[in-house]
């Protein structure tokens, strides 16, 4: 019941902030003037999910005058819009309303399962405060917007709980559903692969038992996660007849920053650093200069090293090996494939279990300060990323 109350209070706070911004929203290419809450909650990628719910996916990839693939629904996976579509048919309600209700329900489910997960790892007070931080985090408006993130977080929390409780058979269908909701399969496959090695090593040293039957079960769900991680790419290939349909569609969004190019793993963040420092300080880091290249390497390297150090802190052991392996794997996945821009804040959401460490200090002053900072962070995120100003270049 405490989790439900915290979740409800957090949604009231976020709803008030969204309503204030909606009331000041002018007419743009994204939204009418002063939209209602549901319309305002369904802009940006919500419009893509609505297209999928209404008409599915195109059989041919759209292209520009130069023949390059442009944005399309193939960048978005089907579970969330299909769930919304099914409920639309059952209730007769419009997409915007059903999408928000689905996100709210999934957000509550994620909070409840996150609390259950943390009760395996930390004391009750810390678990409850971590859930509160999850509900009011700067990007927590996603828990009630027409995006697939709430459903993704529900699946991530469920997978982590199943991993901690070693429920391999139940985990299998969740892996598949999660992989067709948001890109999760490959990061989860890395988590399971590292977990398999960890359990084997612990058993080898005599610190744990790892019977053959369980080894085969972990190997099986790992293989399933690898297949699921590539399944949407293969689906897009079969449906469009173009092998790189999904990757080309994803890269169409990145081309606005970098121009056309191929996906080379573990280079996107360095391309991002090169773009952003040139954008911020063009006089200091001109296009093509050695200073710009070196500067991007230094800055991105420092960011990655800082996060790696944070993940390696001794206090992180409080979260257990399962959660730590997920945090490492998902962050590695982001560095491998995603181009850093304003959507990165949203893409970091699946790392929410680290809030279990943030919630550890018991000082009332600290906890009040973190809550206030989180709510102010929501305002900053909505203002910068969600609120639309003309031809907005800061998508959420």
N, C-alpha and C positions, 0 to 999 in steps of 0.2 A: 504493500500500500504506500510506503514511503516513496518508492521509486515512481509510482503513478502520480503522486502529489508533486514531486519535484519536476517531473516531466510536464505536468499540466501548468505549473507556475512558469516554467521556462517558455512554454509555447505562448502564454499570455504576453510575456515580455517581448518576445520576438514579433508577435503579431502586432503589438502596439507600434513597434519600430517600423515594421513594414507598412502599416496604415499611414503613419506620418509621412513616409517617403512617397507612398502612392498618392497621397493628397497633394503633394508638391510636384508630381511627375507631369511634365509637359508632353505634348504629342510628339512622338518620334517614329522612326522606322520600326521600332520594336513594340510600341505601346500607344494607346490613345491617351488623351489628356485625363488626368485624375482617374485612373482605372480602379475598379473594385478590387478587393483583396485577391480573389481567385484569378482574375485576369493578370494582375501584377505578379502573382506567384507562378504564372505559367509562361513567362517570356523566356528569351534566350533559347537554350536547348530544349526547354519545354515545348516550343513550337515544333521541333523535330520529332519529339516523342508523340505529339498530337498527330503529325502527318503519318507516322507509323501506325498508330492506333486506328486511323481512318482508312489508310490505303496500303499499308504494308511497305515493301521495299521495291525499288525500281529494278527491272530486269536488265536495263542498260545504264551504264554509268554516264552521268552528264559530263560534258566537256566544254572547255572554252574555245575561243576562235583559234587558239594555237594547238588544239587537240589534247590539252592536258586535262586530266580528271579534276573536277571541281567538287565542292561540298555536296553530300547527299546523305540519305538516311542510313547508309551502310556503316557510318561511323558509330551508330548507336545500336546496342544489342536489344533483343526482343522481349525479354521476360517482363520487364516493367511495363512497357506500353501494351503488351498483350493482357497482363493482369488488369490494367486500367480499362482496356477495351471490353473485357469480359464483364466487368462490373458496370460499365456504361450500358451494355445490353440488358443487364439484369435490373438496373435501377432507372434507366431512362435519363440519368443526369448527364450534363455535358462533361467534356474531357477535363476542363480546368478544375471543376469541383471534385470529380472522382480522383484525379491525379493528386491533389492536395490531401484528400482523405487517406489515400493509400500511403502516401509518404508519412503522414502523421502516425498511422497505425504501425508502419514498419519502424519508425523512429522510436515509438514506445516499446515495441518488441526488442529492438536493439538495446535499449536502455535496460530492460529487464534481464536480458541474457548477459549483458556486460556485467551487471551486478552479480549475477550468479557465478560468472567466471571469476570475478575478483574475490568472491568469498572463498575460493580455493587458494587464494594467494595472499591476501591481506586481511586485516581485521575489519569488522563491520563498519566502524565509523569512517575509516579510510575508503572503503568500497563505496559507501554512500556519497561521500564528498566527490569521489572520482566520477560517479554517475552524474552528480550535479554539474560538474565541469563539462562532461560530455554534452549535457543538455543545453548549456549556455555558452559553449565555446564560440570563438569568433565566427566560425563557418557553420555553426549549428542551425542557422536558418535553412540549410539544406534539408533538415529533418521535416520541413513542411512545404517545400517547393516542389514543382512538377519535374523533378529530376529523379534518376534511378539510385541516387546515393543512399537514401534511407534504406532501400531494399538491399543494397550492397552491404551496408554496415550491419544489417540484420544477419546476412549470410556470413560475414566475416566473424562476428561475435559467436555465431553458432558453430562455425568451423573450429574456432579456438577452444570453445567449451568442449566440443566433441574430441578434440585432440588431447586436451588435458584429462578428460575422462576415458580416453582410449576406446571410443565408440566407432570402430572402423566401418562397419557395415552401414550404420546410419549416416556416416559422413559421405558416402559415395554419391547419393542423389543431390546432396547439398552442394557438393563440388560442381556438379554439372549445372545446376541452376545458377550458382554464383558466377560461373564462367560465361553464361549467356545473359548476365545482367550488367556487369561491368568487367573490364579486363582484370581478372583475378587468378585465372587458372595457372599461369606460369609462375607467378609469385608464390602461390600455394604449393605448386610442385617443388619449388626450391625449398620452401619451408619443410615439407615432408621428406625431401631427399636429405637435407641436413639433419633432420630429426632421426631418420633411419641410421645415419652414420653415427650420430651422438649415442643413440641407444646401443648400437653394436659395440662402440668403444667402451661405454660404461660396463656392458656385460663382459667384454674382454678383460677389463681390469677387475672384475669381480664386484663391482659396485651396484649392479642391477642384474635382473634376469630379463632375457629377451628370447623367449622360446621361438622355435622355427615357425610355428603357426602364426605368431604375431608378426614376425619378420615378413612373412609372405603377405599378410594383410596390409602392412604399411607399404610394402613395395607395390601392391596392387592399387591402392588409392593414389600413390605417387604417379604411377603410370596413367591412371585415369585422369589425374589432374593435368599431366602433360598433354594428353590427347584433347582434353577439354580446353586447354589454353590455346590450342591451334584450331579448334572446331569452328569458330566464327569466321576465321580467315578462309577455311575450306568451304564453309557454307556460302560465303560471298562469291567464291570462285565458281562453285557449281551453279549458282543462280544467275551470274552475269557472264560466265564463260571467260572471265579474265582472272588469272591466277593471283595477281596483286591487287585485286579490287579493294579489299579492306585497307591494306597499307596505303595504296594510292589515295584513297578517300581521306584517311587520317592525315596524310602529308599535305593534302590540299589546304587544310587549316594552317599548317606550319608555313606554307609557302608565302603567306602574307607577311611573314617576318623575314624569312631567309631566301625566298625565291624557290624555284623548283629544285628538287634534289631527291636523293635516295635515302632510305633508312639505313644508317650505319650504326649498329649498337654502340652505346657508350660515347657517342660524340655529340648528342643533342644538347647536353648542358653546356658544353664548351662552345657550340654554335650560339647558344643562348647568351652566354657571357660575352662573346664577341659582338653580338647584335646590341645587347643592352648597354654595355659601357660605351659603345660608339654612339648610341642614341642619347645617352645621358651627357657625355662629354665629347662631342664631335671634334672640338678644337684640340683636345689633349690626345684623343685616340682616333685619328683619321682613318678612313677606310683603307685597308691594305697595309697599314703600318705594322712594324714589328712590335711597337708598344701596345697596340690593340690586341695582337695575338698573345703576347706574353701576359698582358694585364688580365685577359679573360682566363687564361690558364691558372694564374695565381689566385684570382678571386674565386673561381669555381672550385679549384683544389682546396682552398681554405674552407669553403662552405661544406664540401664533402667530408673533409677531415674533422671539422667541428662536430658534425652530426655523428660521424663514426666514433669520436671520443665520447660523446654523450651516450651513445648506445652501449659503449663498453664500460661505463661507470659501474663500480661495484654495487651501487644501490639498485641498478637495473636487475640484479639477481633476484630481487624481491618479486619480480613478475614471473619468475619461472622460465625454464629453458624454452618452452613452447611459444610463449608470447615474444620472447627475445628473438627467436629464430624468425618469427613472422615479421617483426619490425625490420630486421636486417634484410630479409628477402624482399619485402615490399619496397623498401627504400632502394635496394639494388635494382629492382625492376624499373622504378621511376628514373633512376640515373641512366639506365640502359636505353630507354625508348622515348621518354617524354621530353618535349621542348619546354623549358621553363618560361612561363608568362603568368598573367594574372589568374589563370585557372589552376595554377600549381597549388594554391591554398586549398582549393577543393580536392585536388588529387591527393593531398596529404591526409585527408580524413581517415582512410583506413588504418592509419597509425595511431588511432585514438587510444589503444590500450596503454600507451605510455602515460596516460593521465593517472594511472594507478600509482606512479612514482611522484607525479606532480602533487598528488593529494596526500602524500605521506606526512609532511610537516603539520603539527597540531596547533601551532600558534594561531589564535583567533585573528590577530592583526594580519598575518599572512593570508589566511583563508578569505577574509573580507577583501583584501587587496586583490587577490586572484579573481574573485567573483566580479568585482567592479571592473577590473581590467578586461575580463572576458566580455562583459556587456558592452563596454566601450569598443572592444574589438569587433563585436557584431555591427555596431553603428558604422565603424570605419569600413568594414567589408561591404555592407549593403551600400554605403555611399560610393565607394570606389568601384565595386564590381557589379552590383545588381542594378542600382539606380542608373537609368539611361540618360546620357547627355549627348544629344546630337548623334553624330556618327561615332559611337563609343568604341574605343579600342581596348577596353579592359574587361573582356568577358569573364563571367564567374566560372 
